[in-house]
């Protein structure tokens, strides 16, 4: 019991037995800070709107699609997924599954110890750092591989892993309808399930992680994926959604 208590010990100020805990009330302490931050943000946006022109283009023309046509920033991660797998998988199944899995975390991890404490345990921080680096390195590598993989003889403009796999299987005589799902659905599913599964196995073996710490690792995987994919879509996708350096980005035309 002593070991379990130490594992989840509080990292903030501790209250000694029979000592009255000092309370900090929502009003006026928290509300006043939030009001000051809200006013500061409004003033900052007002100054930006006054001195910086919004990058607005001409009126929408249904006969001419801008190149590149990017989604709003909060959907750029999903748009990046659309480049690498079947649209139904990237646009519906993956985000739906992520929302369901996030909602099930409180039912999987039902231990109340360490609730409300950053990283919950002493092992939480190193697990978070490792999970973030692991996710970022693998996903950046996969994006780079998917950008450059192309075998001789493929049609011009075909360079995704899904297109490569489909092309190679077609050379065996199999019909396109029977092999296209392998590259656009099967391989992405294997990667999306296998990468976090390997992460969970590493965390459990390296840190003897419990359920809470495994959930921290998997949530870090989800959050880092969102940041990495959104960052790639924002700063590294140029004309025709090809990878470019940020300083080579051109306005949509």
SEZA-707208 format. One line per 4 residues: number of its first residue (from 1); their letters; for each residue x, y, z of C-alpha. Coordinates in nm, 3 decimals. Example, Ala and Ser with C-alpha at 12.3 -4.5 7.8 and 13.67 -1.06 7.14 Angstrom:
REM residues 2
1	AS	1.230/-0.450/0.780 ~ 1.367/-0.106/0.714
//
This chain:
REM residues 253
1	XXXX	0.000/0.000/0.000 ~ 0.283/0.239/0.080 ~ 0.439/0.173/-0.259 ~ 0.110/0.235/-0.440
5	XXXX	0.057/0.559/-0.246 ~ 0.408/0.678/-0.334 ~ 0.349/0.595/-0.698 ~ 0.057/0.836/-0.718
9	XXXX	0.187/1.096/-0.477 ~ 0.073/1.451/-0.534 ~ 0.329/1.678/-0.695 ~ 0.181/2.006/-0.567
13	XXXX	0.150/2.152/-0.213 ~ 0.052/1.892/0.044 ~ -0.192/1.939/0.331 ~ -0.080/1.792/0.662
17	XXXX	-0.326/1.589/0.870 ~ -0.571/1.807/1.073 ~ -0.451/2.115/0.886 ~ -0.723/2.327/0.731
21	XXXX	-0.688/2.343/0.353 ~ -0.678/2.692/0.207 ~ -0.948/2.741/-0.055 ~ -0.921/2.960/-0.363
25	XXXX	-1.266/3.057/-0.487 ~ -1.370/3.082/-0.850 ~ -1.498/3.435/-0.794 ~ -1.317/3.669/-0.799
29	XXXX	-0.979/3.495/-0.837 ~ -1.030/3.271/-1.142 ~ -1.297/3.480/-1.315 ~ -1.091/3.799/-1.293
33	XXXX	-0.788/3.627/-1.453 ~ -1.004/3.484/-1.731 ~ -1.163/3.828/-1.791 ~ -0.821/3.993/-1.820
37	XXXX	-0.701/3.727/-2.065 ~ -1.021/3.759/-2.273 ~ -0.986/4.139/-2.295 ~ -0.617/4.104/-2.385
41	XXXX	-0.696/3.855/-2.664 ~ -0.973/4.078/-2.804 ~ -0.740/4.379/-2.809 ~ -0.465/4.177/-2.978
45	XXXX	-0.702/4.056/-3.251 ~ -0.836/4.409/-3.297 ~ -0.483/4.544/-3.348 ~ -0.403/4.263/-3.593
49	XXXX	-0.721/4.336/-3.790 ~ -0.629/4.707/-3.800 ~ -0.273/4.678/-3.924 ~ -0.258/4.340/-4.104
53	XXXX	-0.470/4.266/-4.411 ~ -0.645/3.931/-4.420 ~ -0.515/3.709/-4.704 ~ -0.846/3.716/-4.891
57	XXXX	-0.859/3.616/-5.257 ~ -1.107/3.697/-5.532 ~ -1.465/3.581/-5.520 ~ -1.504/3.206/-5.554
61	XXXX	-1.513/3.086/-5.913 ~ -1.680/2.746/-5.963 ~ -1.489/2.704/-6.291 ~ -1.147/2.743/-6.128
65	XXXX	-1.031/2.551/-5.820 ~ -0.748/2.720/-5.628 ~ -0.417/2.536/-5.626 ~ -0.345/2.431/-5.358
69	XXXX	-0.697/2.397/-5.217 ~ -0.640/2.355/-4.844 ~ -0.895/2.287/-4.572 ~ -0.925/2.508/-4.262
73	XXXX	-0.634/2.458/-4.023 ~ -0.834/2.236/-3.789 ~ -0.905/1.993/-4.076 ~ -0.557/1.994/-4.229
77	XXXX	-0.463/1.680/-4.038 ~ -0.755/1.493/-4.195 ~ -0.671/1.641/-4.536 ~ -0.317/1.506/-4.494
81	XXXX	-0.462/1.161/-4.422 ~ -0.671/1.187/-4.740 ~ -0.348/1.196/-4.941 ~ -0.240/0.857/-4.808
85	XXXX	-0.550/0.637/-4.789 ~ -0.909/0.578/-4.898 ~ -1.129/0.890/-4.852 ~ -1.394/0.701/-4.653
89	XXXX	-1.125/0.569/-4.420 ~ -0.952/0.904/-4.369 ~ -1.262/1.125/-4.361 ~ -1.514/0.914/-4.169
93	XXXX	-1.384/0.594/-4.012 ~ -1.056/0.722/-3.861 ~ -1.194/1.041/-3.697 ~ -1.503/0.853/-3.580
97	XXXX	-1.292/0.577/-3.427 ~ -1.066/0.835/-3.256 ~ -1.365/1.007/-3.095 ~ -1.505/0.674/-2.974
101	XXXX	-1.168/0.564/-2.831 ~ -1.119/0.898/-2.654 ~ -1.466/0.866/-2.500 ~ -1.386/0.516/-2.369
105	XXXX	-1.069/0.620/-2.178 ~ -1.257/0.691/-1.850 ~ -1.415/0.346/-1.871 ~ -1.081/0.173/-1.938
109	XXXX	-0.882/0.362/-1.675 ~ -1.113/0.367/-1.370 ~ -0.845/0.427/-1.108 ~ -0.912/0.758/-0.929
113	XXXX	-0.562/0.788/-0.784 ~ -0.355/1.063/-0.944 ~ -0.660/1.229/-1.098 ~ -0.605/1.596/-1.175
117	XXXX	-0.225/1.573/-1.147 ~ -0.010/1.645/-1.451 ~ 0.122/1.316/-1.594 ~ -0.036/1.137/-1.293
121	XXXX	0.282/0.948/-1.187 ~ 0.657/0.998/-1.187 ~ 0.682/0.784/-1.500 ~ 0.417/0.986/-1.682
125	XXXX	0.652/1.261/-1.805 ~ 0.921/1.037/-1.959 ~ 0.647/0.822/-2.115 ~ 0.489/1.133/-2.267
129	XXXX	0.820/1.261/-2.406 ~ 0.911/0.922/-2.553 ~ 0.563/0.875/-2.706 ~ 0.574/1.220/-2.868
133	XXXX	0.920/1.162/-3.021 ~ 0.829/0.808/-3.130 ~ 0.511/0.927/-3.302 ~ 0.667/1.231/-3.470
137	XXXX	0.967/1.041/-3.610 ~ 0.760/0.753/-3.750 ~ 0.489/0.971/-3.904 ~ 0.734/1.213/-4.065
141	XXXX	0.925/0.915/-4.206 ~ 0.605/0.762/-4.346 ~ 0.505/1.091/-4.510 ~ 0.849/1.122/-4.672
145	XXXX	0.842/0.762/-4.794 ~ 0.493/0.807/-4.932 ~ 0.610/1.116/-5.118 ~ 0.907/0.960/-5.296
149	XXXX	0.817/0.590/-5.341 ~ 0.770/0.516/-5.710 ~ 0.874/0.212/-5.910 ~ 0.980/0.224/-6.276
153	XXXX	0.695/0.191/-6.520 ~ 0.429/0.354/-6.304 ~ 0.207/0.618/-6.467 ~ 0.338/0.972/-6.439
157	XXXX	0.211/1.145/-6.125 ~ 0.159/0.821/-5.932 ~ 0.383/0.823/-5.628 ~ 0.182/0.717/-5.321
161	XXXX	0.248/0.387/-5.149 ~ -0.113/0.288/-5.219 ~ -0.067/0.354/-5.591 ~ 0.264/0.167/-5.588
165	XXXX	0.116/-0.139/-5.420 ~ -0.183/-0.135/-5.655 ~ 0.045/-0.108/-5.959 ~ 0.269/-0.395/-5.845
169	XXXX	-0.029/-0.623/-5.773 ~ -0.182/-0.539/-6.111 ~ 0.136/-0.668/-6.276 ~ 0.049/-1.011/-6.137
173	XXXX	-0.271/-1.015/-6.344 ~ -0.514/-0.941/-6.062 ~ -0.797/-0.697/-6.147 ~ -0.767/-0.341/-6.017
177	XXXX	-1.094/-0.370/-5.825 ~ -0.953/-0.661/-5.626 ~ -0.618/-0.503/-5.535 ~ -0.689/-0.130/-5.493
181	XXXX	-0.820/-0.181/-5.138 ~ -0.487/-0.337/-5.035 ~ -0.294/-0.013/-5.082 ~ -0.564/0.237/-4.986
185	XXXX	-0.732/0.052/-4.696 ~ -0.546/-0.256/-4.573 ~ -0.193/-0.111/-4.546 ~ -0.307/0.216/-4.377
189	XXXX	-0.516/0.016/-4.129 ~ -0.220/-0.207/-4.044 ~ 0.001/0.098/-3.986 ~ -0.257/0.291/-3.784
193	XXXX	-0.323/-0.007/-3.558 ~ 0.032/-0.142/-3.548 ~ 0.219/0.180/-3.462 ~ 0.024/0.262/-3.141
197	XXXX	0.015/-0.108/-3.048 ~ 0.395/-0.125/-3.068 ~ 0.412/0.197/-2.863 ~ 0.193/0.044/-2.591
201	XXXX	0.411/-0.270/-2.584 ~ 0.732/-0.066/-2.554 ~ 0.589/0.150/-2.275 ~ 0.467/-0.153/-2.079
205	XXXX	0.801/-0.332/-2.106 ~ 1.032/-0.033/-2.062 ~ 0.848/0.137/-1.775 ~ 0.628/-0.149/-1.646
209	XXXX	0.342/0.088/-1.717 ~ -0.002/0.042/-1.569 ~ -0.331/0.119/-1.747 ~ -0.314/0.492/-1.670
213	XXXX	0.037/0.526/-1.810 ~ -0.051/0.330/-2.125 ~ -0.348/0.564/-2.175 ~ -0.110/0.861/-2.139
217	XXXX	0.113/0.712/-2.409 ~ -0.177/0.647/-2.647 ~ -0.329/0.991/-2.594 ~ 0.013/1.145/-2.661
221	XXXX	0.022/0.943/-2.984 ~ -0.317/1.088/-3.085 ~ -0.226/1.447/-2.991 ~ 0.118/1.435/-3.155
225	XXXX	-0.036/1.289/-3.472 ~ -0.274/1.583/-3.491 ~ 0.009/1.834/-3.445 ~ 0.247/1.665/-3.693
229	XXXX	-0.011/1.610/-3.969 ~ -0.158/1.960/-3.929 ~ 0.192/2.110/-3.934 ~ 0.284/1.924/-4.252
233	XXXX	-0.039/2.033/-4.420 ~ 0.011/2.394/-4.314 ~ 0.380/2.455/-4.374 ~ 0.500/2.185/-4.617
237	XXXX	0.220/2.126/-4.871 ~ 0.242/2.341/-5.179 ~ 0.103/2.329/-5.531 ~ -0.090/2.009/-5.605
241	XXXX	-0.026/1.917/-5.238 ~ 0.335/1.819/-5.303 ~ 0.593/1.855/-5.027 ~ 0.789/2.180/-5.043
245	XXXX	0.994/2.387/-4.801 ~ 0.794/2.656/-4.616 ~ 0.981/2.940/-4.793 ~ 0.881/2.791/-5.131
249	XXXX	0.506/2.812/-5.060 ~ 0.310/3.019/-5.309 ~ -0.035/3.174/-5.261 ~ -0.322/2.974/-5.414
253	X	-0.370/3.053/-5.781
//
